Amino acid sequence: MPAMEKLAGNFFLVGLMGAGKTTVGRALARKTDKTFYDSDQEIEARAGVKISTIFEIEGEQRFRDRESRAIADLVKLDNIVLATGGGAILRQENRLQLARHGTVIYLRASIDDILLRTQHDKSRPLLQTADPRAKLEALFQERDPLYREIADVVVDTSQQNVNILVSRLLTQLQSRPHQHGI
């Protein structure tokens, strides 16, 4: 088996907000000697404002346009780990870009865990609602099939220590018969 650092290609993390994409992504990048990117942070850097401000001023569709451009640019980089926004998979063009340019890892968490992780986070525009649980359940129903459609690996992040989770993920990645996006 190759050394963990030698896992080739790009890794793209998808999943609902609060599933752990940024946290797991940073740890995975460290363990595999890859560069970490977060598409939401990239969008904010390009726009010069927070995502919540983009949503407020331009609306979700214009935000999704910005997101598609950022993803199209980021997937062309080499040797990266990319944490995508939870809704990045809503557009087929994004799903195709991710599937074509790397190994897609779906981080799946329970609604309870996501609520716990996001309850004090005011920077998530889609959860600024009277019933965040109902919103998350609706998002899960809509998005789970899309995450699964492009996922090479599915990992449950519920109630797991990030280091153990990344260790298990690396074992799964190493045992995969082939890696695309190389």
Secondary structure, DSSP 8 states (H G I E B T S, - for coil): ---GGG--S-EEEE-STTSSHHHHHHHHHHHHT-EEEEHHHHHHHHHTS-HHHHHHHHHHHHHHHHHHHHHHHHTTSSSEEEE--TTGGGSHHHHHHHHHHSEEEEEE--HHHHHHHHTT-TT-GGG-SS-HHHHHHHHHHHHHHHHHHH-SEEEE-TT--HHHHHHHHHHHHHHSS--S--
